[in-house]
Each structure stands twice: as structure tokens, then as C-alpha cells.
Amino acid sequence: METLRVLIADDHMLIRRGVRDLLATHDGLEIVGEAGNGSEAVQMATTLKPDVAILDYSMPEMNGPQAARLIGKASPQTGVIVLTMHESEMVIQDVLQSGARGLVLKSDADRNLLQAVETVAAKGRFFAKRVSDLAMGALLPGVAKRSSRTSTEPTLTDREREVLRLLADGLSNKEVAGRLQISVRTAESHRININRKLGFQSIADLVRYALRTCEI
């Protein structure tokens, strides 16, 4: 099995050491770098191209979500996990909008972090149940308003659900088209229809809906 290369970023040395020691229990992981702030994390990710970057939510110079956005551009193959002690809908929304593929509470790190690393390295998403429960409270306004008027949500076609899952996984319209062997224009049309039916305004809305309905 190929070794997974991991970057750790946290401004507290003891936290970095704790994460390193936790991951060291797994033979298939290699810690390739440690950063003490967000800017340093972006620089190291750009150079080292790790499989996974674990970023603290609150760091000097640049916080975890801000760093995640830049890492996504500089090293698209790097899956980002944000590690936080905060349990709030605002934090979850911030992380979802950043393009990070995982969110782990520090209080649950000993139980969830290793699984999160493996899942994100495999191009999946990891949000522990406690986080997913909070995410359900941050539902997109369009769906929330409709639910007050009707007990049924708009029905997506099977193809639209396929497109929804791929978009929620972070694929572009072009990548969705290639995966489903359809034209880019058709992929764009499906995305427009999904947004229209469900009232999406951003990719974060799409991911939150997919999380809530177990689409990803």
C-alpha cells in the first residue's frame, strides 16, 4: 500500500506533536512537514504536495479555511482536513466554503482523525456525526423556506443526483462531463437545473444539502 504523505499545521507545538504521535501509530502514513501558521502551511503544501494537509482552524496570519482555499489552488491533489475545537454552524459553513474535504473536532481527534485522513486521501469527505448534526442546522435558506410551505422537496432526476454527488466532491463542470461522458454544456445545464430546483446560491449550499441527504 502506498504511503500517505501528511502535512500538519497548528500554531501550538504541543498540538502538532499530539497529532504527529497519533498518526505515527499507523504504518502507512508519513509526516512530511509541520507548519506553525497558515501562510507557512500554504508554502509547504505548494512545495511538498502532500496527500493530506491537516490545518488548525485558528492560526496566525491565515486561518485554516483561508489556507485551505489557497492550497486548493496551489496543490489541487492535496485533501484538506480542518481541525477545530469550535462546534458551531458558522465554523462548519466556513470550512465547507473553503473547499476542505474534512472537519474533525479536536475533542474527537483520537477517534476520528486517522479515519478522516484515510477517507480524504481517497478523495472522499469526512465529517463526523456530531459535525454532520450541526451541519443540518445550517441548511440553505431556500430549502428551509420551501419546507415551511410543503413537506416534499423538489425531485432530482437520477442524472442530476449523479451530477450533484460529483459536484459535492469538488469536481468542475468539465470534470463532471468527463466522468459521466457527457458534454460540458450538458453538465452545466444539469448544474443550473439543480440550483434552480433546490435554490442553491453556492457550492457550500450544494455540499450542505448533499451531507443532509446522504448524497456523499
C-alpha positions as a printed NumPy array, in Angstrom:
array([[  0.   ,   0.   ,   0.   ],
       [  1.347,   3.438,  -0.976],
       [  2.417,   5.643,   1.929],
       [  0.175,   8.662,   2.534],
       [  2.116,  11.91 ,   2.917],
       [  0.671,  14.281,   5.508],
       [  1.324,  17.922,   6.4  ],
       [  0.358,  19.22 ,   9.856],
       [ -0.263,  22.909,  10.577],
       [ -1.024,  24.31 ,  14.025],
       [  0.46 ,  27.253,  15.899],
       [  0.71 ,  25.192,  19.1  ],
       [  3.681,  22.866,  19.134],
       [  2.025,  20.53 ,  21.634],
       [ -0.975,  20.084,  19.327],
       [  1.296,  19.354,  16.376],
       [  3.176,  16.813,  18.469],
       [ -0.067,  15.208,  19.587],
       [ -1.338,  14.904,  16.017],
       [  2.021,  13.546,  14.865],
       [  2.113,  10.972,  17.643],
       [ -1.468,   9.928,  16.915],
       [ -0.788,   9.398,  13.212],
       [  2.541,   7.706,  13.916],
       [  0.608,   4.686,  15.151],
       [ -0.274,   3.938,  11.524],
       [  2.492,   2.463,   9.383],
       [  1.014,   3.773,   6.144],
       [  1.437,   7.468,   6.994],
       [  4.436,   9.769,   6.707],
       [  4.561,  13.255,   8.225],
       [  6.355,  15.281,   5.557],
       [  6.163,  18.693,   7.22 ],
       [  4.906,  20.805,  10.101],
       [  3.84 ,  24.439,   9.877],
       [  3.222,  26.949,  12.647],
       [  0.849,  29.288,  10.815],
       [ -1.422,  29.433,   7.8  ],
       [  0.995,  31.155,   5.444],
       [  3.699,  28.632,   6.187],
       [  1.216,  25.812,   5.628],
       [  0.37 ,  27.129,   2.152],
       [  4.058,  27.475,   1.265],
       [  4.869,  23.967,   2.445],
       [  1.854,  22.423,   0.722],
       [  2.797,  24.158,  -2.51 ],
       [  6.326,  22.738,  -2.323],
       [  5.722,  19.306,  -0.791],
       [  2.39 ,  18.45 ,  -2.486],
       [  1.211,  16.206,   0.392],
       [ -1.727,  13.842,   0.005],
       [ -3.415,  15.392,   3.04 ],
       [ -2.966,  18.661,   4.933],
       [ -4.342,  18.898,   8.476],
       [ -4.946,  22.555,   9.323],
       [ -5.934,  24.118,  12.62 ],
       [ -8.988,  26.33 ,  12.217],
       [ -7.445,  29.227,  14.18 ],
       [ -3.877,  30.113,  13.204],
       [ -1.857,  33.352,  12.959],
       [ -1.508,  35.182,   9.626],
       [ -4.07 ,  32.966,   7.915],
       [ -6.694,  30.67 ,   9.429],
       [ -7.419,  27.111,   8.318],
       [-10.203,  27.829,   5.799],
       [ -8.225,  30.69 ,   4.249],
       [ -5.194,  28.445,   3.888],
       [ -7.383,  25.641,   2.509],
       [ -8.571,  27.872,  -0.333],
       [ -5.018,  28.699,  -1.384],
       [ -3.818,  25.106,  -1.006],
       [ -6.697,  24.01 ,  -3.231],
       [ -5.353,  26.263,  -5.978],
       [ -1.638,  25.557,  -5.476],
       [ -1.901,  21.814,  -4.849],
       [ -5.315,  20.517,  -6.01 ],
       [ -4.364,  16.918,  -5.264],
       [ -3.964,  17.738,  -1.562],
       [ -7.037,  16.937,   0.518],
       [ -7.516,  19.366,   3.407],
       [ -8.84 ,  18.486,   6.849],
       [ -9.616,  21.306,   9.266],
       [ -9.109,  20.557,  12.935],
       [-11.062,  22.706,  15.376],
       [-12.229,  22.941,  18.956],
       [-15.247,  25.031,  17.948],
       [-18.668,  23.439,  17.476],
       [-20.753,  25.971,  15.598],
       [-22.699,  26.275,  12.367],
       [-20.577,  29.295,  11.412],
       [-17.367,  27.253,  11.603],
       [-18.897,  24.412,   9.575],
       [-20.115,  26.809,   6.897],
       [-16.691,  28.47 ,   6.735],
       [-14.968,  25.104,   6.321],
       [-17.413,  23.898,   3.656],
       [-16.969,  27.081,   1.653],
       [-13.162,  26.759,   1.806],
       [-13.102,  23.54 ,  -0.191],
       [-11.756,  21.462,   2.709],
       [-12.82 ,  17.832,   2.484],
       [-12.911,  17.068,   6.194],
       [-13.685,  18.627,   9.552],
       [-12.641,  16.981,  12.818],
       [-13.273,  18.255,  16.321],
       [-10.148,  18.254,  18.468],
       [-12.109,  16.558,  21.22 ],
       [-12.77 ,  13.663,  18.835],
       [ -9.374,  13.553,  17.135],
       [ -8.232,  10.384,  18.86 ],
       [-11.285,   8.56 ,  17.463],
       [-11.751,  10.239,  14.094],
       [ -8.557,  11.784,  12.749],
       [ -6.952,   8.659,  11.325],
       [-10.159,   7.669,   9.548],
       [-10.517,  11.228,   8.271],
       [ -7.01 ,  11.164,   6.785],
       [ -7.623,   7.851,   5.013],
       [-11.022,   8.98 ,   3.717],
       [ -9.815,  12.332,   2.433],
       [ -6.706,  10.776,   0.866],
       [ -9.078,   8.505,  -1.072],
       [-10.857,  11.645,  -2.412],
       [-13.794,  11.229,  -0.067],
       [-15.193,  13.57 ,   2.559],
       [-15.172,  13.107,   6.309],
       [-17.495,  14.891,   8.7  ],
       [-18.057,  13.073,  11.98 ],
       [-21.635,  12.553,  13.122],
       [-21.502,  15.377,  15.666],
       [-20.367,  17.736,  12.908],
       [-22.984,  16.465,  10.454],
       [-25.694,  17.012,  13.063],
       [-24.589,  20.623,  13.39 ],
       [-24.458,  20.984,   9.619],
       [-28.136,  20.052,   9.453],
       [-28.854,  23.179,  11.476],
       [-27.107,  25.302,   8.848],
       [-29.405,  24.32 ,   5.984],
       [-29.572,  26.619,   2.999],
       [-32.287,  29.284,   3.282],
       [-34.031,  28.346,   0.031],
       [-34.77 ,  24.785,   1.118],
       [-35.703,  25.909,   4.647],
       [-38.295,  28.321,   3.273],
       [-39.79 ,  25.728,   0.96 ],
       [-40.021,  23.163,   3.747],
       [-42.234,  25.518,   5.735],
       [-44.693,  25.545,   2.837],
       [-44.58 ,  21.92 ,   1.737],
       [-43.477,  18.609,   3.134],
       [-41.886,  17.491,  -0.136],
       [-38.655,  18.768,  -1.703],
       [-38.148,  19.11 ,  -5.473],
       [-37.331,  15.806,  -7.127],
       [-33.982,  15.433,  -8.861],
       [-33.566,  13.059, -11.764],
       [-31.124,  10.167, -11.439],
       [-28.655,  12.015, -13.673],
       [-28.974,  15.188, -11.611],
       [-28.223,  13.19 ,  -8.473],
       [-25.104,  11.804, -10.139],
       [-24.034,  15.335, -11.043],
       [-24.854,  16.518,  -7.51 ],
       [-22.578,  13.891,  -5.944],
       [-19.685,  14.745,  -8.274],
       [-20.048,  18.493,  -7.761],
       [-20.161,  17.953,  -3.989],
       [-16.905,  16.027,  -4.324],
       [-15.326,  19.165,  -5.74 ],
       [-15.306,  18.312,  -9.457],
       [-15.621,  21.079, -12.037],
       [-18.249,  21.055, -14.788],
       [-15.583,  19.81 , -17.211],
       [-14.529,  17.017, -14.851],
       [-18.162,  16.017, -14.286],
       [-18.656,  15.88 , -18.054],
       [-15.615,  13.637, -18.457],
       [-16.652,  11.33 , -15.621],
       [-20.2  ,  10.904, -16.964],
       [-19.194,  11.004, -20.632],
       [-21.457,  13.922, -21.432],
       [-20.74 ,  17.341, -22.931],
       [-19.624,  20.236, -20.744],
       [-22.731,  22.151, -21.832],
       [-24.932,  19.282, -20.636],
       [-23.097,  19.173, -17.295],
       [-23.609,  22.921, -16.924],
       [-27.311,  22.516, -17.721],
       [-27.675,  19.839, -15.033],
       [-25.968,  22.116, -12.515],
       [-28.275,  25.002, -13.432],
       [-31.313,  22.745, -13.016],
       [-30.087,  21.541,  -9.617],
       [-29.535,  25.121,  -8.462],
       [-32.962,  26.148,  -9.746],
       [-34.823,  23.227,  -8.163],
       [-33.107,  23.462,  -4.775],
       [-32.411,  27.182,  -4.558],
       [-28.633,  26.85 ,  -4.319],
       [-26.543,  30.012,  -4.313],
       [-23.077,  28.485,  -3.865],
       [-21.114,  25.235,  -3.805],
       [-21.373,  25.329,   0.015],
       [-25.171,  25.12 ,  -0.305],
       [-24.768,  22.098,  -2.548],
       [-22.411,  20.321,  -0.132],
       [-24.636,  21.007,   2.877],
       [-27.636,  19.564,   1.039],
       [-25.62 ,  16.536,  -0.038],
       [-24.483,  15.979,   3.542],
       [-28.034,  16.249,   4.867],
       [-29.483,  13.811,   2.344],
       [-26.531,  11.383,   2.441],
       [-25.694,  12.131,  -1.192],
       [-21.938,  11.981,  -0.45 ]])
